[in-house]
Amino acid sequence: MMELKTLLLTIEDGIAVVTLNRPPVNAQNAEMRAEITELFDTLSDMDDVAAIVLTGAGKVFSAGADIRERPNLAATPGAYGRHNRLVRESYYAVVECSKPVIAAINGAALGAGFGLVMGSDIWVASEDAYVSMPEINVGLAGGVTFLQKFFSQSRARRMFYTGMQVSAQELYRLGLIEACVPAAELMPYAMGIAREIASKSPIAVRLAKEAARMTLTMPPRDAYRYEQGNTVALSKTEDTKEAQRAFFEKRKPVFTGR
Protein backbone atom coordinates (compact mmCIF):
# COMPACT_ATOMS: atom_id res chain seq x y z
CA MET A 1 0.00 0.00 0.00
CA MET A 2 1.22 3.47 -0.88
CA GLU A 3 2.44 5.90 1.78
CA LEU A 4 -0.21 8.56 2.43
CA LYS A 5 0.64 12.06 3.61
CA THR A 6 -2.57 13.97 2.95
CA LEU A 7 -5.13 11.17 3.28
CA LEU A 8 -6.09 8.67 5.96
CA LEU A 9 -7.22 5.15 5.12
CA THR A 10 -8.88 2.43 7.16
CA ILE A 11 -10.28 -0.83 5.81
CA GLU A 12 -12.57 -3.02 7.90
CA ASP A 13 -15.26 -5.54 7.01
CA GLY A 14 -15.04 -4.71 3.32
CA ILE A 15 -15.43 -0.96 3.79
CA ALA A 16 -12.65 1.54 3.09
CA VAL A 17 -12.88 4.93 4.78
CA VAL A 18 -10.83 7.58 2.99
CA THR A 19 -10.39 10.80 4.96
CA LEU A 20 -9.03 14.01 3.44
CA ASN A 21 -6.43 15.06 6.01
CA ARG A 22 -4.60 18.27 5.19
CA PRO A 23 -5.20 20.76 8.01
CA PRO A 24 -6.67 23.19 8.55
CA VAL A 25 -9.31 22.94 5.80
CA ASN A 26 -8.24 19.99 3.61
CA ALA A 27 -7.32 22.26 0.69
CA GLN A 28 -6.30 20.20 -2.32
CA ASN A 29 -2.74 20.64 -3.52
CA ALA A 30 -0.83 18.63 -6.11
CA GLU A 31 0.29 16.10 -3.52
CA MET A 32 -3.25 15.41 -2.30
CA ARG A 33 -4.59 15.09 -5.84
CA ALA A 34 -1.87 12.63 -6.80
CA GLU A 35 -2.64 10.60 -3.68
CA ILE A 36 -6.39 10.62 -4.40
CA THR A 37 -5.77 9.34 -7.92
CA GLU A 38 -3.41 6.58 -6.86
CA LEU A 39 -5.45 5.51 -3.84
CA PHE A 40 -8.78 5.23 -5.65
CA ASP A 41 -7.11 3.32 -8.49
CA THR A 42 -5.68 0.98 -5.87
CA LEU A 43 -9.00 0.51 -4.05
CA SER A 44 -10.65 -0.30 -7.38
CA ASP A 45 -8.48 -3.42 -7.64
CA MET A 46 -8.67 -4.58 -4.01
CA ASP A 47 -10.88 -7.65 -3.59
CA ASP A 48 -11.26 -7.00 0.14
CA VAL A 49 -12.92 -3.60 -0.47
CA ALA A 50 -16.61 -3.57 -1.40
CA ALA A 51 -17.51 0.07 -0.76
CA ILE A 52 -15.76 3.35 0.06
CA VAL A 53 -16.76 6.21 2.37
CA LEU A 54 -15.08 9.54 1.56
CA THR A 55 -15.03 12.25 4.23
CA GLY A 56 -12.88 15.04 5.64
CA ALA A 57 -10.89 15.42 8.86
CA GLY A 58 -11.95 18.18 11.23
CA LYS A 59 -14.96 20.39 10.57
CA VAL A 60 -14.43 20.93 6.83
CA PHE A 61 -14.87 18.35 4.08
CA SER A 62 -12.59 20.26 1.71
CA ALA A 63 -12.21 23.97 1.04
CA GLY A 64 -11.29 23.17 -2.54
CA ALA A 65 -8.10 23.99 -4.40
CA ASP A 66 -5.12 25.34 -2.53
CA ILE A 67 -5.05 28.80 -4.08
CA ARG A 68 -1.40 29.21 -3.08
CA GLU A 69 -0.43 26.96 -5.99
CA ARG A 70 -2.04 29.29 -8.55
CA PRO A 71 0.18 32.39 -8.88
CA ASN A 72 3.19 30.69 -10.48
CA LEU A 73 1.36 28.40 -12.87
CA ALA A 74 0.84 30.89 -15.70
CA ALA A 75 4.51 31.90 -15.64
CA THR A 76 5.87 28.41 -16.39
CA PRO A 77 5.23 26.83 -19.80
CA GLY A 78 3.20 23.65 -19.42
CA ALA A 79 2.54 24.15 -15.72
CA TYR A 80 -1.16 24.93 -16.11
CA GLY A 81 -1.65 21.94 -18.40
CA ARG A 82 -0.04 19.61 -15.89
CA HIS A 83 -2.03 21.16 -13.05
CA ASN A 84 -5.34 20.81 -14.88
CA ARG A 85 -4.58 17.24 -15.85
CA LEU A 86 -3.92 16.37 -12.21
CA VAL A 87 -7.19 18.03 -11.17
CA ARG A 88 -9.15 16.09 -13.80
CA GLU A 89 -7.57 12.76 -12.96
CA SER A 90 -8.20 13.06 -9.21
CA TYR A 91 -11.88 13.72 -9.95
CA TYR A 92 -12.20 10.89 -12.45
CA ALA A 93 -10.37 8.46 -10.17
CA VAL A 94 -13.40 8.79 -7.88
CA VAL A 95 -15.96 8.71 -10.72
CA GLU A 96 -14.37 5.68 -12.38
CA CYS A 97 -13.60 3.75 -9.21
CA SER A 98 -15.07 0.26 -9.55
CA LYS A 99 -16.45 0.42 -6.00
CA PRO A 100 -19.41 2.60 -4.93
CA VAL A 101 -18.24 5.78 -3.20
CA ILE A 102 -20.33 7.39 -0.46
CA ALA A 103 -19.51 11.03 0.26
CA ALA A 104 -19.99 11.82 3.96
CA ILE A 105 -20.01 15.63 3.83
CA ASN A 106 -18.92 16.64 7.32
CA GLY A 107 -18.67 20.39 6.68
CA ALA A 108 -18.04 22.87 3.90
CA ALA A 109 -17.39 21.30 0.48
CA LEU A 110 -16.17 24.12 -1.74
CA GLY A 111 -15.02 24.19 -5.35
CA ALA A 112 -12.90 21.12 -5.99
CA GLY A 113 -14.11 19.80 -2.63
CA PHE A 114 -17.66 19.84 -3.95
CA GLY A 115 -16.24 18.31 -7.12
CA LEU A 116 -15.18 15.22 -5.16
CA VAL A 117 -18.70 15.00 -3.72
CA MET A 118 -20.23 15.24 -7.20
CA GLY A 119 -17.88 12.49 -8.36
CA SER A 120 -19.21 10.18 -5.65
CA ASP A 121 -22.18 7.84 -6.03
CA ILE A 122 -24.17 8.61 -2.89
CA TRP A 123 -24.17 11.78 -0.78
CA VAL A 124 -25.01 12.25 2.90
CA ALA A 125 -24.35 15.41 4.90
CA SER A 126 -24.22 16.74 8.43
CA GLU A 127 -26.63 19.52 9.34
CA ASP A 128 -23.88 22.15 9.37
CA ALA A 129 -22.50 21.19 5.95
CA TYR A 130 -22.85 23.33 2.84
CA VAL A 131 -21.55 23.36 -0.71
CA SER A 132 -20.55 26.07 -3.15
CA MET A 133 -18.49 26.81 -6.23
CA PRO A 134 -16.75 30.02 -5.08
CA GLU A 135 -14.20 30.27 -7.91
CA ILE A 136 -15.79 33.48 -9.15
CA ASN A 137 -14.73 35.13 -5.87
CA VAL A 138 -11.05 34.70 -6.77
CA GLY A 139 -11.43 35.63 -10.43
CA LEU A 140 -11.75 32.09 -11.76
CA ALA A 141 -14.56 30.10 -13.39
CA GLY A 142 -14.75 26.32 -13.20
CA GLY A 143 -17.25 23.62 -12.31
CA VAL A 144 -20.43 24.57 -14.16
CA THR A 145 -20.23 21.31 -16.13
CA PHE A 146 -21.03 19.37 -12.99
CA LEU A 147 -23.37 21.91 -11.40
CA GLN A 148 -25.66 21.72 -14.43
CA LYS A 149 -25.73 17.94 -14.13
CA PHE A 150 -27.31 18.05 -10.67
CA PHE A 151 -29.07 21.41 -10.34
CA SER A 152 -31.61 23.25 -12.45
CA GLN A 153 -30.21 25.70 -14.97
CA SER A 154 -31.22 28.68 -12.84
CA ARG A 155 -29.75 27.36 -9.59
CA ALA A 156 -26.59 26.04 -11.25
CA ARG A 157 -25.86 29.32 -12.96
CA ARG A 158 -26.71 31.39 -9.90
CA MET A 159 -24.24 29.29 -7.91
CA PHE A 160 -21.65 29.62 -10.66
CA TYR A 161 -22.01 33.37 -11.18
CA THR A 162 -22.20 34.32 -7.49
CA GLY A 163 -20.46 31.60 -5.49
CA MET A 164 -23.62 31.20 -3.37
CA GLN A 165 -23.65 28.62 -0.60
CA VAL A 166 -26.24 25.85 -0.56
CA SER A 167 -26.95 24.32 2.85
CA ALA A 168 -27.34 20.64 3.61
CA GLN A 169 -30.99 21.31 4.41
CA GLU A 170 -31.51 22.79 0.94
CA LEU A 171 -29.65 19.89 -0.68
CA TYR A 172 -32.00 17.52 1.10
CA ARG A 173 -35.05 19.53 0.01
CA LEU A 174 -33.83 19.30 -3.57
CA GLY A 175 -33.38 15.52 -3.23
CA LEU A 176 -29.63 15.64 -3.85
CA ILE A 177 -28.52 14.01 -0.60
CA GLU A 178 -29.77 10.87 1.12
CA ALA A 179 -29.86 12.41 4.58
CA CYS A 180 -29.17 15.59 6.53
CA VAL A 181 -28.22 14.41 10.01
CA PRO A 182 -26.53 15.73 13.17
CA ALA A 183 -22.74 15.60 12.92
CA ALA A 184 -22.46 12.70 15.36
CA GLU A 185 -24.77 10.59 13.18
CA LEU A 186 -23.08 11.26 9.84
CA MET A 187 -20.49 8.47 9.76
CA PRO A 188 -22.80 5.84 11.29
CA TYR A 189 -25.37 6.65 8.61
CA ALA A 190 -22.81 6.51 5.79
CA MET A 191 -21.32 3.30 7.17
CA GLY A 192 -24.78 1.76 7.30
CA ILE A 193 -25.20 2.33 3.56
CA ALA A 194 -21.69 0.98 2.93
CA ARG A 195 -22.41 -2.18 4.95
CA GLU A 196 -25.60 -2.77 2.96
CA ILE A 197 -23.65 -2.48 -0.30
CA ALA A 198 -20.90 -4.75 1.05
CA SER A 199 -23.50 -7.47 1.74
CA LYS A 200 -24.25 -7.83 -1.98
CA SER A 201 -22.45 -9.85 -4.63
CA PRO A 202 -19.19 -8.02 -5.42
CA ILE A 203 -19.47 -8.93 -9.10
CA ALA A 204 -23.01 -7.56 -9.30
CA VAL A 205 -22.05 -4.37 -7.48
CA ARG A 206 -19.10 -3.79 -9.80
CA LEU A 207 -21.29 -4.16 -12.88
CA ALA A 208 -24.02 -2.04 -11.28
CA LYS A 209 -21.51 0.78 -10.71
CA GLU A 210 -20.21 0.41 -14.25
CA ALA A 211 -23.73 0.49 -15.68
CA ALA A 212 -24.72 3.53 -13.62
CA ARG A 213 -21.75 5.43 -15.05
CA MET A 214 -21.78 4.18 -18.63
CA THR A 215 -25.51 4.49 -19.34
CA LEU A 216 -25.51 8.21 -18.50
CA THR A 217 -24.14 8.96 -21.97
CA MET A 218 -26.01 6.29 -23.96
CA PRO A 219 -29.30 6.57 -25.84
CA PRO A 220 -32.02 4.79 -23.79
CA ARG A 221 -32.32 1.78 -26.11
CA ASP A 222 -28.56 1.16 -26.12
CA ALA A 223 -28.39 1.69 -22.37
CA TYR A 224 -31.16 -0.84 -21.76
CA ARG A 225 -29.45 -3.40 -23.99
CA TYR A 226 -26.16 -2.76 -22.19
CA GLU A 227 -27.78 -3.50 -18.83
CA GLN A 228 -29.45 -6.61 -20.20
CA GLY A 229 -26.03 -7.80 -21.35
CA ASN A 230 -24.73 -7.36 -17.82
CA THR A 231 -27.64 -9.39 -16.48
CA VAL A 232 -26.90 -12.20 -18.92
CA ALA A 233 -23.23 -12.21 -17.89
CA LEU A 234 -24.14 -12.18 -14.19
CA SER A 235 -26.60 -15.04 -14.59
CA LYS A 236 -23.67 -17.31 -15.41
CA THR A 237 -21.75 -16.53 -12.19
CA GLU A 238 -21.66 -18.59 -9.00
CA ASP A 239 -22.66 -15.52 -6.98
CA THR A 240 -25.93 -15.12 -8.87
CA LYS A 241 -26.76 -18.82 -8.52
CA GLU A 242 -26.02 -18.55 -4.78
CA ALA A 243 -28.17 -15.41 -4.44
CA GLN A 244 -31.11 -17.14 -6.08
CA ARG A 245 -30.68 -20.30 -4.00
CA ALA A 246 -30.55 -18.21 -0.83
CA PHE A 247 -33.70 -16.33 -1.90
CA PHE A 248 -35.69 -19.54 -2.26
CA GLU A 249 -34.18 -21.06 0.88
CA LYS A 250 -34.91 -17.87 2.87
CA ARG A 251 -31.33 -17.44 4.10
CA LYS A 252 -28.48 -14.96 3.67
CA PRO A 253 -26.31 -15.65 0.63
CA VAL A 254 -22.62 -16.42 0.95
CA PHE A 255 -20.77 -14.80 -1.93
CA THR A 256 -17.37 -15.84 -3.25
CA GLY A 257 -16.88 -13.18 -5.91
CA ARG A 258 -16.98 -15.74 -8.71
C-alpha positions, 0 to 999 in steps of 0.5 A: 500500500502506498504511503499517504501524507494527505489522506487517511485510510482504514479498511474493515469488514469490506469498507474503506474509509478515505479521509481528506487530512490536510489541516486546517481545511483539507485544501487540495494541492498537487500532492493530495490530488496525486494521492487521491488518484493513486489511492482510488485506483488501488482501491478499485483493484482490491478484492477486500474492499466492497464500498468506500466512504469519503469524508474530511478530517476536522470540521471541513470536508474540503475547502477546494483547491489550494489557491497558493499553488495558482500564482506561479502556474501561468509563468511556467510553460506547461505548468497549467496543463499539468495542473489541470490534468492532475485536477481532472484525474483526481476527480475521475479516479473517484468517478471511475472507481469500480467500488461505490463511493459514499460522500460523507459531507462533514462540513463545507465542500467548496469548489474542488471539494464539492467536485469530489462530492459530485464524483461520488455515487451517494451523498449524505451530509451533516446539518452544518454542511454546505456546498458552493463553487466560489471560484468566481470570488477569486477571479476564476470560473470552473465547475459549471459542467457538474453543477448543471448535471445536478441542479436546475439551470437557474440554480446552477448558474446562480451558484456559478455566477455568485459563489452562493452557498447551498446548505445541507438542508436545501440539498436535502429539500432538492433531493440531492442528498440521502440524509441531513443528520446531526454531525455525530450521526453522519459516519454511522449513517454513511457506514450503514449504507456501505455495509448494505452495499458490502453485503451484496455480490461483489461482481453484481455491485461492480457491474451495477456501478459500471452500468450507472456510469456508462448508461448516462451517456447512452441513448435509452435503447442502447443503455437498456441493452447494455444493462441486459447484457450485464444481467446475462453475464451475471446469470452465469456466475456462481454468486448469482446462482447462490443469491437465487438459492438463498432467496428460495431457501430464505437465508443470507447468501454467501458470496465468493466473488466468482 
